[in-house]
């Protein structure tokens, strides 16, 4: 009987330490979780229907960028850009995919470049790419997020 009493006494004293622990607040737990998230990377890159069936994340991303580049090249291939600027063989395009699946295209030029009429090139780019195929936005923790990237687009293929 003494062993049982001692055992019960020990268990009651030892188990008290578990009840005396301070429970973290909701805010502390939230802040801890937010620190764990890498906000500089998305969980899923934007995508198009043609690439959705690909399971591998890297291959799906590659499919998306190839689709994007080739579609932009096709839409700009027979355009006035090559007539207005025959020396222009590649243009960098900043692509912004918004959470609502809208897309914005902006030509990028070197800061010191005065050779090109930025407004004219921007209006040509937006006119030719206005009916761009639907792009699904990037996802972070299942939530659509804005994503930007710069694509080099070859205008002249010889």
BAROMAR-263144 format. One record per residue: residue number from 1; residue in one letter; x, y, z of N, C-alpha, C in turn. Coordinates in steps of 0.001 Angstrom, whole numbers. Layout:
NUM, A, X, Y, Z, X, Y, Z, X, Y, Z
...
***
This chain:
1, X, 815, -1184, 0, 0, 0, 0, 862, 1253, 0
2, X, 1959, 1186, 700, 2825, 2345, 759, 3406, 2669, -624
3, X, 3729, 1628, -1394, 4287, 1854, -2730, 3261, 2537, -3623
4, X, 2028, 2133, -3517, 965, 2717, -4329, 746, 4169, -3943
5, X, 745, 4452, -2668, 553, 5818, -2197, 1709, 6704, -2651
6, X, 2925, 6202, -2512, 4093, 6961, -2965, 4054, 7203, -4468
7, X, 3649, 6200, -5202, 3557, 6321, -6656, 2526, 7370, -7037
8, X, 1368, 7348, -6387, 323, 8336, -6657, 790, 9737, -6291
9, X, 1463, 9865, -5155, 1980, 11147, -4721, 3001, 11670, -5730
10, X, 3897, 10808, -6192, 4910, 11190, -7177, 4257, 11626, -8500
11, X, 3282, 10843, -8944, 2600, 11168, -10202, 1864, 12500, -10106
12, X, 1221, 12742, -8972, 489, 13997, -8827, 1438, 15190, -8783
13, X, 2582, 15025, -8135, 3555, 16119, -8092, 4240, 16315, -9440
14, X, 4579, 15225, -10093, 5266, 15306, -11378, 4339, 15831, -12468
15, X, 3074, 15472, -12421, 2164, 15895, -13481, 1772, 17362, -13340
16, X, 1947, 17946, -12179, 1605, 19349, -11972, 2432, 20265, -12861
17, X, 3661, 19858, -13142, 4503, 20711, -13979, 3912, 20878, -15383
18, X, 3147, 19904, -15859, 2524, 20019, -17175, 1370, 21002, -17161
19, X, 722, 21133, -16034, -401, 22052, -15937, 49, 23487, -15667
20, X, 1244, 23663, -15168, 1745, 24992, -14860, 2366, 25696, -16061
21, X, 2500, 25010, -17181, 3079, 25635, -18365, 2166, 26729, -18888
22, X, 2799, 27803, -19365, 2034, 28906, -19908, 1669, 28601, -21362
23, X, 429, 28781, -21701, -50, 28525, -23059, 203, 29779, -23893
24, X, 851, 29619, -25078, 1101, 30810, -25903, -210, 31392, -26425
25, X, -219, 32702, -26607, -1436, 33359, -27082, -1604, 33114, -28585
26, X, -2796, 33379, -29078, -3086, 33217, -30506, -2151, 34094, -31333
27, X, -1921, 35306, -30851, -1067, 36251, -31577, 370, 35750, -31661
28, X, 874, 35185, -30559, 2235, 34637, -30571, 2350, 33485, -31552
29, X, 1349, 32606, -31551, 1340, 31476, -32481, 1280, 31960, -33932
30, X, 454, 32973, -34186, 340, 33531, -35529, 1666, 34129, -35983
31, X, 2298, 34915, -35123, 3573, 35535, -35470, 4647, 34476, -35743
32, X, 4621, 33413, -34971, 5573, 32312, -35155, 5378, 31661, -36527
33, X, 4122, 31404, -36887, 3806, 30788, -38188, 4174, 31720, -39336
34, X, 3908, 33017, -39186, 4225, 33979, -40238, 5725, 34064, -40501
35, X, 6524, 33888, -39448, 7987, 33910, -39607, 8476, 32689, -40380
36, X, 7746, 31579, -40289, 8129, 30346, -40976, 7890, 30413, -42479
37, X, 6981, 31292, -42921, 6608, 31360, -44338, 7645, 32171, -45111
38, X, 8097, 31632, -46239, 9005, 32355, -47126, 8151, 33202, -48070
39, X, 8074, 34500, -47804, 7205, 35393, -48567, 7798, 35786, -49910
40, X, 9050, 35432, -50167, 9691, 35792, -51425, 9440, 34752, -52520
41, X, 8863, 33617, -52163, 8580, 32560, -53126, 7106, 32197, -53087
42, X, 6607, 31766, -54246, 5221, 31301, -54312, 5217, 29773, -54235
43, X, 4096, 29236, -53835, 3956, 27776, -53788, 3746, 27213, -55189
44, X, 2984, 27960, -56001, 2734, 27565, -57382, 2853, 28786, -58276
45, X, 3619, 28632, -59366, 3757, 29706, -60347, 2444, 29852, -61106
46, X, 2283, 30987, -61789, 1113, 31103, -62656, 1128, 29960, -63666
47, X, -22, 29684, -64246, -91, 28573, -65192, -1173, 28829, -66224
48, X, -1126, 28029, -67273, -2155, 28048, -68313, -2727, 26643, -68415
49, X, -3881, 26533, -69048, -4578, 25244, -69131, -3688, 24148, -69718
50, X, -2876, 24493, -70725, -2014, 23504, -71381, -994, 22889, -70421
51, X, -628, 23600, -69379, 403, 23145, -68447, -163, 22543, -67160
52, X, -1448, 22707, -66928, -2066, 22263, -65674, -1936, 20764, -65429
53, X, -1913, 19979, -66503, -1871, 18519, -66346, -502, 18015, -65915
54, X, 517, 18852, -65979, 1871, 18449, -65593, 1981, 18468, -64068
55, X, 2363, 17337, -63492, 2446, 17201, -62033, 3705, 17845, -61449
56, X, 4851, 17662, -62124, 6126, 18165, -61620, 6126, 19696, -61631
57, X, 6411, 20282, -60483, 6362, 21735, -60306, 7325, 22463, -61244
58, X, 8553, 21958, -61375, 9563, 22598, -62221, 9179, 22501, -63698
59, X, 8693, 21342, -64114, 8286, 21173, -65512, 7064, 22025, -65843
60, X, 6149, 22162, -64889, 4970, 23015, -65100, 5399, 24474, -65249
61, X, 6342, 24896, -64431, 6859, 26267, -64507, 7537, 26493, -65864
62, X, 8338, 25539, -66302, 9022, 25634, -67590, 7996, 25690, -68729
63, X, 6973, 24861, -68669, 5904, 24850, -69664, 5241, 26226, -69740
64, X, 4962, 26817, -68579, 4315, 28126, -68532, 5173, 29194, -69209
65, X, 6459, 29250, -68868, 7331, 30271, -69450, 7530, 30062, -70950
66, X, 7614, 28825, -71394, 7724, 28550, -72829, 6449, 28975, -73560
67, X, 5288, 28672, -72973, 4013, 29075, -73554, 3932, 30600, -73651
68, X, 4278, 31264, -72576, 4208, 32718, -72511, 5120, 33353, -73563
69, X, 6364, 32913, -73611, 7331, 33470, -74549, 6892, 33232, -75995
70, X, 6513, 32005, -76314, 6136, 31709, -77703, 4864, 32452, -78113
71, X, 3904, 32600, -77209, 2673, 33319, -77524, 2955, 34796, -77773
72, X, 3780, 35400, -76940, 4139, 36811, -77140, 4887, 36964, -78461
73, X, 5832, 36064, -78748, 6582, 36130, -80002, 5642, 36019, -81203
74, X, 4698, 35101, -81160, 3744, 34939, -82264, 2931, 36206, -82473
75, X, 2443, 36776, -81390, 1586, 37952, -81497, 2352, 39194, -81957
76, X, 3647, 39236, -81698, 4444, 40401, -82097, 5247, 40175, -83379
77, X, 5235, 38952, -83906, 6113, 38627, -85039, 5810, 39441, -86299
78, X, 4567, 39612, -86634, 4227, 40353, -87853, 3715, 41736, -87471
79, X, 4468, 42414, -86682, 4004, 43705, -86191, 4874, 44836, -86689
80, X, 4411, 46019, -86427, 5125, 47210, -86854, 6411, 47454, -86067
81, X, 6608, 46726, -84981, 7851, 46913, -84216, 9070, 46644, -85088
82, X, 9007, 45579, -85889, 10153, 45246, -86736, 10328, 46257, -87858
83, X, 9245, 46906, -88274, 9348, 47942, -89319, 9864, 49246, -88710
84, X, 9300, 49631, -87575, 9712, 50878, -86918, 11145, 50817, -86400
85, X, 11515, 49657, -85860, 12833, 49496, -85255, 13495, 48230, -85797
86, X, 14044, 48291, -87016, 14641, 47092, -87612, 15827, 46543, -86821
87, X, 16484, 47380, -86053, 17635, 46941, -85255, 17220, 46233, -83970
88, X, 15940, 46323, -83629, 15421, 45721, -82404, 15116, 44245, -82660
89, X, 15956, 43360, -82119, 15717, 41924, -82337, 15164, 41229, -81100
90, X, 15378, 41814, -79924, 14859, 41255, -78672, 14338, 42394, -77808
91, X, 13252, 42117, -77149, 12702, 43101, -76221, 12418, 42396, -74901
92, X, 12729, 43062, -73820, 12401, 42512, -72507, 11031, 43038, -72101
93, X, 10185, 42106, -71676, 8822, 42462, -71300, 8603, 42096, -69840
94, X, 8196, 43089, -69060, 7832, 42821, -67667, 6375, 42382, -67664
95, X, 6155, 41171, -67160, 4814, 40591, -67118, 4347, 40585, -65665
96, X, 3168, 41122, -65445, 2565, 41097, -64115, 1269, 40305, -64207
97, X, 1185, 39248, -63414, -44, 38448, -63341, -669, 38769, -61986
98, X, -1866, 39347, -62029, -2559, 39769, -60812, -3405, 38622, -60238
99, X, -3768, 38713, -58952, -4573, 37654, -58326, -5908, 37388, -59033
100, X, -6466, 38402, -59710, -7743, 38210, -60410, -7546, 37692, -61832
101, X, -6319, 37234, -62144, -5953, 36628, -63437, -5817, 37642, -64567
102, X, -5826, 38935, -64255, -5536, 39916, -65296, -4025, 40002, -65479
103, X, -3623, 40459, -66669, -2201, 40492, -67022, -1844, 41886, -67508
104, X, -641, 42303, -67170, -135, 43588, -67642, 1240, 43344, -68262
105, X, 1460, 43911, -69448, 2738, 43783, -70148, 3374, 45162, -70263
106, X, 4655, 45259, -69888, 5379, 46521, -69974, 6745, 46274, -70604
107, X, 7047, 46983, -71708, 8387, 46832, -72292, 9429, 47439, -71361
108, X, 10589, 46814, -71293, 11674, 47298, -70442, 12829, 47753, -71328
109, X, 13345, 48922, -71036, 14457, 49475, -71801, 15557, 49885, -70848
110, X, 16801, 49936, -71337, 17874, 50461, -70495, 17546, 51906, -70103
111, X, 17951, 52304, -68918, 17637, 53648, -68390, 18130, 54761, -69314
112, X, 19278, 54549, -69944, 19859, 55587, -70781, 19393, 55522, -72240
113, X, 18473, 54641, -72543, 18014, 54457, -73922, 17038, 55555, -74321
114, X, 17386, 56306, -75354, 16490, 57318, -75915, 16166, 56978, -77365
115, X, 16668, 55864, -77827, 16510, 55440, -79216, 15073, 55061, -79539
116, X, 14351, 54533, -78569, 13018, 54002, -78832, 11936, 54885, -78232
117, X, 10829, 54987, -78954, 9664, 55705, -78455, 8910, 54760, -77520
118, X, 9139, 54937, -76245, 8576, 54036, -75237, 7046, 53987, -75293
119, X, 6418, 55122, -75488, 4959, 55182, -75511, 4415, 54394, -76706
120, X, 5047, 54555, -77856, 4597, 53861, -79062, 4773, 52343, -78919
121, X, 5922, 51924, -78416, 6176, 50493, -78241, 5217, 49914, -77207
122, X, 4970, 50657, -76144, 4044, 50203, -75108, 2639, 50039, -75675
123, X, 2185, 50995, -76494, 832, 50894, -77055, 732, 49751, -78059
124, X, 1785, 49510, -78856, 1789, 48385, -79793, 1726, 47070, -79012
125, X, 2548, 46970, -77983, 2600, 45765, -77156, 1235, 45474, -76536
126, X, 625, 46478, -75953, -677, 46283, -75299, -1785, 45978, -76307
127, X, -1738, 46584, -77486, -2749, 46306, -78508, -2641, 44871, -79005
128, X, -1432, 44405, -79249, -1224, 43052, -79778, -1470, 41970, -78724
129, X, -1288, 42305, -77462, -1424, 41302, -76406, -2725, 41447, -75614
130, X, -3650, 42254, -76115, -4897, 42500, -75376, -5768, 41255, -75267
131, X, -5724, 40362, -76249, -6546, 39152, -76212, -5716, 37931, -75819
132, X, -4855, 38130, -74852, -3952, 37062, -74416, -4745, 35942, -73754
133, X, -4335, 34678, -73975, -5053, 33549, -73338, -5069, 33678, -71815
134, X, -6067, 33045, -71204, -6242, 33110, -69746, -5054, 32484, -69016
135, X, -4570, 33209, -68024, -3486, 32727, -67168, -4022, 32630, -65752
136, X, -3787, 31489, -65127, -4165, 31313, -63727, -3082, 31938, -62855
137, X, -3453, 32712, -61843, -2453, 33412, -61028, -1599, 32469, -60185
138, X, -489, 33008, -59695, 381, 32269, -58776, -371, 32069, -57458
139, X, 44, 31035, -56720, -607, 30744, -55440, 404, 30713, -54302
140, X, 7, 31263, -53173, 772, 31185, -51937, -189, 30716, -50871
141, X, 61, 29512, -50351, -819, 28913, -49355, -2257, 28816, -49850
142, X, -2400, 28534, -51159, -3722, 28366, -51749, -4436, 29656, -52100
143, X, -3795, 30795, -51861, -4401, 32094, -52126, -3750, 32703, -53361
144, X, -4537, 33197, -54353, -3957, 33844, -55526, -3179, 35097, -55113
145, X, -1974, 35249, -55690, -1123, 36393, -55381, -591, 37012, -56665
146, X, -146, 38245, -56570, 452, 38957, -57698, 1878, 38461, -57906
147, X, 2273, 38332, -59170, 3635, 37908, -59472, 4135, 38665, -60689
148, X, 5407, 39090, -60629, 6026, 39802, -61740, 7311, 39104, -62141
149, X, 7608, 39163, -63437, 8867, 38634, -63942, 9158, 39300, -65273
150, X, 10400, 39253, -65690, 10822, 39854, -66954, 11211, 38744, -67908
151, X, 10614, 38792, -69110, 10883, 37792, -70146, 11615, 38430, -71322
152, X, 12697, 37850, -71779, 13285, 38319, -73042, 12496, 37697, -74194
153, X, 11980, 38536, -75083, 11190, 38042, -76210, 11938, 38373, -77501
154, X, 12242, 37317, -78262, 12971, 37478, -79525, 11966, 37874, -80598
155, X, 12218, 39024, -81250, 11314, 39518, -82290, 11707, 39026, -83668
156, X, 12983, 38849, -83881, 13480, 38408, -85197, 14132, 37051, -85071
157, X, 13562, 36081, -85726, 14135, 34753, -85747, 14674, 34511, -87156
158, X, 15975, 34355, -87282, 16570, 34187, -88615, 17045, 32780, -88826
***
